[in-house]
């Protein structure tokens, strides 16, 4: 996604499944800014949003990283930053465009699995029974967390599959174009990204969804700039 993820001394660092993970301060700031509207309901709702963002985006990037490692790539790190995250890796000796597609799809797939797990958990009769004994103030908070979980892992997972670079769907598009035209694949993928990104931005903006509209407009312009710099 967009943003700067250069290392700093303030980054939170840890290992997950043997893969180094780095969370920049801008990730926390960006999550708070994007979810600030939740403060209308109280600080716990904003905290819930930040926690859901962290778990969901980390799982998404770990999906990329784990599949990349499984396919023989050297995974360098997973970094979470202001506008999302990135899994960086070095392709293996026998890397193919097909493997690139699998790696790109692994991120959204991880989110869909999280969404499916949420559905499974909340169909548990024992859990539903336990909700009857929760503090009445906790029920709306949990319900809001479930909505946020679905919003990020399902709906944004689907949006992320649109054929627009640098989204995962754009990475799939780039791999397909490169397999058909090795020397101009990226160029074709970026031209398609400009068209689709512009159309998606227009749809969101004309339907009152300002943030995703501006996001896709920015992505489209970024692809225009990349084409001009070729």
N, C-alpha and C positions, 0 to 999 in steps of 0.2 A: 504494500500500500504506500501511502505518501508519508513523508516525514523524514527526520534525521535520526539516525540510530548510531552515531559515532560513540565509542566508549567514553566513559567518564568515571571519576572516582566515586561518584554518588550512585552508581548502578547497583542494583540488587543482583547478586550472582549466586547461582547454585547449579547442581547437576541433577538431571532427571533422566533415568534410564541410560546413564552414562554419557548424556549429551549436555554440554555446557549451556546454561540458560542465563540470559542477561535481561533485566528489566530496568529500563531507564526511568528517571524521575518524570520525564515528559509523558510516559505512559499513564502514570497515576494522575497527572494534571489533565491530560487529554480526556481520561475517563470521567473525571469530576466535571469538566466543562461540558462534555456531551450529555452527561446525566444530571446536570444542575436542576433541570425542571423537577426532578424527583424531590428536591428540597421542599417543594410545596406541601408534600405529605410528611416531611420530617427527615432528619439526618439518617435514621436507620434505612430509609428507602434509598437514599443516595449511596450509603455503604453497601447495600444489597446490589445495586447496579454495578459498583466498582468490582465487587467480588465476582459477580457473574461474568463481567467483561474479562477479568483476569483468567478465570478458569476456562472460559470458552476460547479466548484467543490463544492461550497457551496450548490447549488441546489441539486447536487447528494447526498451529505451527509444528507441534510435536508429531502430528499426523504426517506432514511433509517430511520432517526429519527422519522419523523411524522408517518410512517406506524408502526414502533415499538411501539410508544405511543398508536396508535389506537388499536393495538393488545394486549394492557395491560402491556407492558413493562415499566420499569422506565428508562427514557432517562437521562443519566448523563450529556453529553455534546456532541457537535460537535466540532472537532478540525481540523484545516487545518495546514499542516506542509509541509516539503520540497518536499516530493514525492507524495503528494495528500492530503487525509483527512481520518477521521475516525469518525463514530458515535458510541459512547459507551453507552451501556444500560444494565440493569439487566432484565433477562427474568421474565415474570409474572408466577404466580403459575400454570396456565394451559398451559404453553408454549409447543409447539409441533414442530417437524421438519418441518411440513407444514408452520407454522408461520415463521420459520427461512428462508425458501425459499422465502416467500413473502417479508420479510424485505430485503433480499439480492437483489431481483429483483427490488425493489422500487428505488434504486439509479440509475441504468441505465434507468429505465422508466422515471425518472425525466429529465434526459438528452434528451431522445427522445422527450419528450413533449416540451422542450425548442427548439429543432431543428424544430419540427413541427410548433411552434409558429413563428419562424423566417421565415419559408416558407409562412405562412399565411400573416404575416406582409408585406413581400416583394412582395406579389401578389396584394397588395392594389393599385388600379389605382391612387389614390390621392398621395400616397407616391412616386410612380414612376414619377408622374408629378412634384412633388416637387424637385426631384433629378435634374431636368433640370436647376434649379435656384441655385443649390449649387455651391460653389467655386470649380473650376475644380480640385484643389488639394485635396479636401475632398472626391471626388468620389473614387479614388483608396484606400484611407484609409478605407472607409466604406466597399468597396468590400473585402478588406483584412480581416476586422473584421468578415464579413459574412463567409468567408472561414474558419477562425479560429473557429468560433462558430460551424460550421458543423464538423470540424476536431475533436474537443473535444467531443461534445455532441453526434454525430452520430458514427463516426468511432472508437473513443476510447471507446465509450459506447459498441459497438459491440465486440471490443477486450476484454473488461472487462468481457464479458460473457463467455469467454473461460474457460473450466473446469480446472483451475489452482489456487490453493491456493496461496496468500490470496485474489485473485480477487473475484468479486461477483459471477462469474460463478463457482469458486472453492468453495465458501460457499454453493452454491446450491448443488454441487457435494458432499460436506461433509455431508450435511443434508440428501441427498438420501442414501449415504453409511451408515450413522449412523442409518437410519430407517431400513435398511436391516441387519446391524450388529452393534448393539449398542456398543459393546466393542472394535471393531476393525475398526469402520467406519472412524475415522480420519486417521488411518494408511493406509487404502485402498485409501482414497482421496489423501493423500500425495504421494503415489506411482504413482497414475495416474497423479498427478500434475507434478512430475518429468519427466515422459514420454512426456506429452503434452507440458510442458514448454520447454523441450529440443528441441522438434520438431519445435515449433514455433520460438525459438531462432535461430535455424539453417536456417529456412526459411527467417527470416528477415536479418540475416547476409549475406546469399548468394544472397540476392536481394538488397544489398547496403543500408539497413536501419539499421545503426549501433546502434543508441540509443535504439529502441525497442528490437533489438537483444540482447544487453547487459543487458537490463532490464529483459527480460525473462530468460536469462542465470542465472542472479543473483537470480531470483525467484526459478528457478529449483534447484540451489545449496542450497538455504535456506531450501527448502523442504527436500533435502538430509540430511542436518545437523539436521533437526527436527527428521527425522527417526532414525538417528544415536544416538540421545539423548534420545530416548524412553527407 
